[in-house]
Amino acid sequence: MSRNRISFLILVMISSAVFGGSASGVTEAAIQADSGSLDDSIICFVIRTYWGHGDTWGDKSLRRILGSLRNQTVDRWEALLIVMDNRPFPELRRIVREINDSRIWVQAEWINFKYNPKEGGTWAPNYHNKLYNLTDIAIRACPTRSRWVVVTNGDNTYDPKFVESVFAAPPGVDAVAFDFYSRYQRPTALPCERFEEGEGMPPCKENEMRFCQTDLAANAYLLNRLLAENRRFGLVDPGGTHGANDGIMAQALLAGGWKVHYLHGRCLVNHAPSPQQCALAGGVWDDTVMYLPSNFGGACVHAKSVLERIRAHPSAYELLELNVTFDRDSFSYDQYPFIELKCLRHSNRSLWYPMETYGRVCAARVDWASIPENTPPHPWDGWVPKPEIEAHHRRAWVNQGDGDGGVGEEGEEAQWEPESEGDQKTPSLNGAVRDEL
């Protein structure tokens, strides 16, 4: 046997010992080398914000999300801020300057007037796609040592173990999906009662990586693969009127063989507004408006406004008090034996439109069995391929029962490898190829 052959075998043996003896391990090593070492790589948070997240005219939520990142147990992250509104955000520079953290920086401070959100009281044509095109540009501005990218809004918050949990994902996965607190928790269940704690109820909304069952802020994507495949949020919804590009993108990635690591039962993301945070803030959850475009999913309101409505129309409303579901190992919630929520709903059940509004594709796992057989077709049914719905219905829920949540994986076993330099083809999403606006 020649010396070169022996050297080659030794190299293979070393690779197998270090990377688990599989092609996926070698691919993982290549990705790590491209993104920086494991100790050097970071998560790039693309934070979409606007003046309503500020201090004077807003709700101070931008400071909260940045504070939640600075409180992470692992500090391997950077936050890239992009203003997504045609109205200036004059406080942005001051907020960033006062926080004084070199990991936080502004990528785009103001957008053109052409990004007018409303025309005649409704969403302007292609408005959501325009914002997602800006998001795609921001993703491509992430630092070169970014291993993961998380796109989020400026009013969300993250549990201190979020970054740690992303980096703890097993080798070879392309995405990490977290369950999350959301106003869209069990949207087809009874108003208010959809949040109630009970046997078999998940602590928050389950992330299924598909339309109506995921959230932009709750997914970490492998940045190198996202860029190599030219995945763009602005291209996945050709009509541009739905605004659900995050769910459609998640479906496209699964169809493309991305391997997903799920952290079920762990609620490390708070998508504002959520009923849990509303309860702790002393607000009242208004579920009478969850079917209205202006307050889709419900809203957290002041108790005074609710009392005024009840006094004016005492027979029109029901005010419920119930204990909401929550993950006791998230957001320091372990200090609460329970979280009690005051929730408003219509007394007249004919004004409840859960299935008519959201359809079967938005039903939570625990509500599948209660969906009437004669449920009429819904416009959103076509947004999720039927085989994918059936697959989700068949998939068993994994629960460890030890407080750590369930962990599952999904996707093709074959691992992604970067294309060679000679292959200049650009992959498309769902066959949609559009120019960036």
C-alpha positions in Angstrom: 0.0 0.0 0.0 1.4 3.4 -1.0 2.3 6.1 1.5 -0.3 8.4 0.0 -3.0 5.7 0.3 -2.1 5.2 4.0 -2.2 9.0 4.6 -5.6 9.1 3.0 -7.0 6.3 5.2 -5.6 8.0 8.3 -7.3 11.3 7.3 -10.6 9.4 6.8 -10.2 7.7 10.2 -9.5 11.0 11.9 -12.5 12.6 10.2 -14.7 9.8 11.3 -13.6 10.0 14.9 -14.1 13.8 15.1 -17.3 14.1 13.0 -19.2 10.9 13.8 -18.2 8.9 10.8 -20.7 10.4 8.4 -20.8 12.7 5.4 -23.1 15.0 7.4 -20.3 15.4 10.0 -17.8 16.5 7.2 -20.5 18.9 5.9 -21.0 20.3 9.4 -17.3 20.9 9.7 -17.2 22.7 6.4 -20.1 24.9 7.5 -18.3 25.7 10.8 -15.2 26.6 9.0 -17.1 28.9 6.7 -18.9 30.6 9.6 -16.1 30.7 12.0 -15.3 28.2 14.8 -18.0 27.1 17.2 -16.5 29.4 19.8 -16.5 32.3 17.4 -19.8 32.0 15.4 -22.8 34.0 16.4 -26.6 34.4 15.9 -27.5 37.4 13.9 -30.8 38.9 15.1 -32.5 41.0 12.4 -34.8 43.3 14.4 -37.5 45.0 12.4 -38.6 48.1 14.3 -40.4 51.4 13.9 -41.3 54.5 16.0 -44.0 52.6 17.9 -41.3 50.7 19.7 -39.7 53.8 21.0 -39.9 55.6 24.3 -41.9 58.8 23.7 -44.5 57.9 21.1 -44.3 54.1 21.6 -44.4 51.4 24.2 -40.6 51.2 25.0 -40.6 47.6 23.6 -37.3 48.1 21.7 -35.5 48.5 24.9 -37.1 45.3 26.2 -36.1 43.1 23.3 -32.5 44.5 23.4 -32.5 43.9 27.2 -33.7 40.3 26.7 -30.8 39.7 24.3 -28.2 41.3 26.7 -29.5 39.0 29.4 -28.7 35.8 27.4 -26.7 33.1 29.2 -24.5 32.9 26.0 -23.4 36.2 24.5 -22.7 35.0 21.0 -25.1 37.3 19.1 -25.4 40.6 17.3 -28.5 42.6 16.7 -29.0 44.4 13.4 -31.8 47.0 13.5 -33.9 48.0 10.5 -36.7 50.6 10.5 -39.7 49.2 8.7 -42.0 52.3 8.4 -42.0 55.4 6.3 -42.4 57.5 9.4 -39.0 58.4 11.0 -37.9 56.8 14.2 -36.0 59.8 15.7 -35.3 58.1 19.1 -33.5 55.1 17.5 -30.0 56.5 17.7 -30.4 57.7 21.2 -31.7 54.3 22.4 -28.8 52.5 20.8 -26.3 55.0 22.1 -27.7 54.8 25.7 -27.6 51.0 25.7 -23.9 51.3 24.5 -23.4 47.7 23.4 -21.2 47.2 20.3 -23.2 44.1 19.3 -26.2 46.3 18.6 -26.1 48.4 15.4 -28.4 50.1 12.9 -28.5 48.8 9.4 -31.3 51.0 7.9 -32.8 54.0 9.7 -35.5 55.1 7.4 -37.4 53.8 4.3 -38.8 55.6 1.3 -42.3 57.1 1.3 -43.3 54.6 -1.4 -43.6 52.0 1.4 -47.0 53.4 2.5 -48.8 50.7 4.4 -52.4 51.6 3.8 -54.4 52.7 0.7 -58.0 53.5 1.2 -58.0 52.0 4.7 -56.7 48.6 3.5 -53.2 47.2 3.1 -51.4 48.6 0.1 -50.8 46.1 -2.8 -47.5 44.2 -2.2 -46.9 46.1 1.0 -45.9 43.0 3.0 -43.7 41.8 0.2 -41.9 45.1 0.1 -41.2 44.8 3.8 -40.0 41.3 3.4 -37.7 42.4 0.6 -36.2 44.8 3.0 -35.8 42.0 5.5 -34.0 39.9 2.8 -31.5 42.8 2.3 -30.9 43.0 6.0 -30.3 39.3 6.3 -27.5 39.6 3.8 -25.9 42.3 5.9 -25.3 40.0 8.8 -21.7 39.7 10.0 -19.6 37.1 8.1 -19.2 35.0 11.3 -22.9 34.6 11.7 -23.9 30.9 11.9 -27.6 31.4 12.5 -30.1 34.2 11.7 -33.2 35.0 13.6 -35.6 37.6 12.1 -37.9 39.2 14.7 -39.9 42.3 15.4 -38.9 45.0 17.9 -41.7 44.2 20.4 -40.9 40.6 20.9 -38.7 39.2 23.8 -36.5 36.2 24.4 -35.9 34.0 27.4 -32.3 34.1 28.6 -31.6 30.6 27.4 -32.7 31.2 23.8 -29.2 31.7 22.3 -27.8 28.8 24.4 -30.6 26.5 23.2 -29.9 27.3 19.5 -26.2 26.5 19.9 -27.1 23.4 21.8 -28.9 21.9 18.7 -27.4 18.7 17.4 -25.0 18.8 14.6 -26.4 18.7 11.1 -29.6 20.6 11.6 -30.6 23.5 9.4 -33.2 25.2 11.6 -34.2 25.3 15.2 -37.9 25.8 16.0 -39.2 27.0 19.3 -42.8 27.0 20.7 -43.8 30.5 21.5 -46.3 32.7 23.5 -48.8 34.2 21.0 -52.2 35.7 20.7 -52.9 33.1 18.1 -52.8 30.3 20.6 -55.6 27.8 19.7 -57.5 30.3 17.6 -60.3 27.9 16.6 -61.1 27.0 20.2 -63.6 28.9 22.3 -62.8 32.6 22.9 -60.8 33.2 26.2 -61.0 29.5 27.1 -58.4 28.9 24.3 -55.7 30.1 26.7 -56.8 28.2 29.8 -54.6 25.8 31.6 -55.7 22.2 31.7 -54.6 18.6 31.3 -53.0 18.0 27.9 -52.8 21.6 27.0 -49.5 22.8 25.6 -47.9 25.7 27.6 -47.9 28.0 24.6 -48.4 27.9 20.8 -46.8 24.9 19.2 -44.3 25.5 16.3 -45.1 23.2 13.4 -43.1 25.1 10.8 -46.0 25.8 8.5 -48.5 28.5 7.7 -50.6 29.6 10.7 -48.5 27.3 13.0 -45.1 29.1 13.2 -43.7 32.6 13.8 -40.9 34.5 12.2 -39.3 35.3 15.6 -39.4 31.6 16.8 -37.1 30.1 14.2 -33.3 30.1 13.8 -32.1 29.4 10.3 -28.7 28.3 9.2 -27.5 31.4 7.4 -25.0 29.9 5.0 -27.6 27.5 3.6 -30.2 30.2 3.4 -27.9 32.4 1.3 -26.5 29.6 -0.8 -30.0 28.6 -1.9 -31.0 32.2 -2.3 -34.0 31.8 0.0 -35.9 35.1 0.1 -39.0 35.9 2.2 -40.1 38.4 -0.3 -40.5 35.8 -3.0 -42.5 33.1 -1.4 -45.9 34.8 -1.6 -46.3 36.0 -5.2 -49.6 37.8 -4.5 -48.0 39.8 -1.7 -51.4 40.4 0.1 -51.3 37.7 2.8 -48.4 38.7 4.9 -47.8 35.1 6.0 -44.4 34.8 4.3 -42.8 33.3 7.5 -45.1 30.3 7.4 -44.8 29.8 3.6 -41.0 30.0 3.9 -41.0 27.4 6.7 -43.0 25.0 4.4 -40.7 25.7 1.5 -37.6 24.8 3.6 -39.2 21.6 4.8 -40.0 20.7 1.2 -36.4 21.4 0.3 -35.1 18.9 2.7 -34.1 21.2 5.6 -33.6 19.3 8.8 -35.4 21.0 11.7 -34.7 20.6 15.4 -37.9 21.2 17.4 -37.9 22.3 21.1 -41.5 21.4 21.9 -42.9 22.4 25.3 -40.2 25.1 25.8 -41.6 28.6 25.4 -38.5 30.8 25.0 -40.1 33.4 22.7 -42.7 35.9 23.5 -44.5 37.2 20.5 -46.2 40.4 21.6 -48.9 40.9 22.6 -49.5 37.6 24.4 -52.2 36.8 27.0 -49.5 35.7 29.5 -47.7 39.0 29.4 -51.0 40.9 29.4 -52.1 39.1 32.6 -48.8 39.9 34.4 -49.0 43.6 33.3 -52.5 43.9 34.9 -54.3 44.2 31.5 -57.5 42.6 30.3 -57.4 40.4 27.2 -60.1 41.4 24.6 -61.1 38.4 22.6 -64.1 40.2 21.1 -61.9 41.6 18.5 -59.8 38.5 17.6 -61.8 38.2 14.3 -61.3 41.9 13.2 -58.5 42.8 10.8 -57.6 45.8 13.1 -56.9 43.5 16.1 -56.5 40.1 14.6 -55.9 37.5 17.3 -57.1 39.7 20.1 -55.6 42.6 22.1 -54.4 43.5 25.6 -56.5 46.5 26.8 -56.8 48.6 30.0 -59.2 47.4 32.6 -60.9 50.8 32.7 -61.9 50.7 29.1 -63.4 47.2 29.6 -65.4 48.4 32.6 -66.8 51.3 30.6 -68.0 48.9 27.9 -69.6 46.5 30.3 -71.4 49.4 32.1 -72.7 50.7 28.8 -73.8 47.2 27.5 -74.0 44.8 30.5 -75.6 42.0 28.6 -73.3 42.1 25.6 -70.2 40.8 27.3 -68.8 38.1 29.5 -65.7 38.8 31.7 -63.9 35.6 32.5 -61.1 34.9 35.0 -59.0 31.9 34.2 -55.5 30.5 34.7 -53.5 30.6 31.5 -51.0 28.0 30.2 -47.4 28.8 30.6 -43.9 27.2 30.7 -42.7 27.5 34.3 -39.1 27.3 33.1 -39.3 30.4 30.9 -39.1 34.1 31.5 -38.8 33.6 35.3 -42.3 32.3 35.4 -41.3 29.8 38.0 -42.1 32.4 40.7 -45.8 32.2 39.9 -47.9 29.2 41.0 -50.4 30.3 38.4 -51.1 33.3 36.0 -54.6 34.6 36.2 -56.0 36.4 33.1 -59.1 38.5 32.9 -60.6 38.0 29.4 -63.5 39.6 27.6 -65.7 37.9 25.1 -69.2 38.3 23.5 -72.1 36.9 25.4 -73.8 36.1 22.1 -72.2 32.9 20.8 -73.4 33.7 17.3 -70.7 36.5 17.3 -67.9 33.9 17.8 -66.4 33.1 14.4 -63.3 30.9 15.2 -63.6 28.3 12.3 -65.0 30.8 9.9 -62.1 33.2 10.5 -59.2 30.8 10.8 -60.2 27.5 9.2 -58.9 24.0 9.9 -55.3 24.8 8.9 -55.0 27.1 12.0 -56.4 24.5 14.5 -54.0 23.5 17.2 -53.0 19.9 17.6 -55.2 19.5 20.7 -58.3 20.7 18.8 -58.0 18.5 15.7 -60.5 16.0 17.1 -63.1 18.6 17.7 -63.1 20.0 14.2 -66.6 19.3 12.7 -66.6 17.0 9.7 -68.9 19.4 7.9 -66.5 22.3 8.3 -66.8 24.3 5.0 -63.7 25.0 2.9 -61.7 28.0 3.9 -59.6 30.4 1.7 -56.5 29.5 3.7 -56.9 25.8 3.1 -54.8 26.1 -0.1 -51.9 27.7 1.7 -50.9 24.4 3.2 -50.6 21.3 0.9 -53.0 18.6 2.1 -50.3 15.9 2.4 -48.4 18.2 4.8 -51.6 18.7 6.9 -52.1 14.9 7.1 -48.5 14.4 8.0 -48.8 16.9 10.9 -51.9 15.1 12.1 -50.1 11.8 12.1 -47.0 13.0 13.8 -46.9 12.0 17.5 -46.4 14.7 20.1 -43.2 14.0 22.0 -43.2 15.1 25.7 -40.4 14.1 28.0 -42.5 14.8 31.1 -39.5 16.1 33.0 -39.9 19.8 32.4 -37.4 19.9 29.6 -40.1 19.8 26.9 -40.2 17.5 23.9 -37.5 17.4 21.3 -38.1 16.2 17.8 -36.4 16.4 14.4 -37.8 16.6 10.9 -36.4 16.7 7.4 -34.5 14.7 4.9 -31.5 12.7 6.2 -29.3 13.8 3.3 -27.4 16.8 4.4 -27.0 20.0 2.4 -23.7 20.8 0.8 -22.7 24.1 -0.7 -22.8 24.2 -4.5 -19.5 24.1 -6.4 -18.3 27.4 -7.8 -19.0 26.1 -11.3 -22.7 25.7 -10.6 -24.3 29.1 -10.9 -27.9 28.1 -10.9 -30.1 30.0 -8.5 -32.7 27.9 -6.7 -36.2 29.2 -6.7 -39.0 29.1 -4.1 -42.2 27.4 -5.1 -41.3 28.2 -8.7 -41.7 31.9 -8.0 -38.9 34.0 -9.4 -39.3 37.7 -8.9 -37.1 40.8 -9.0 -36.4 42.4 -5.7 -38.3 45.7 -5.4 
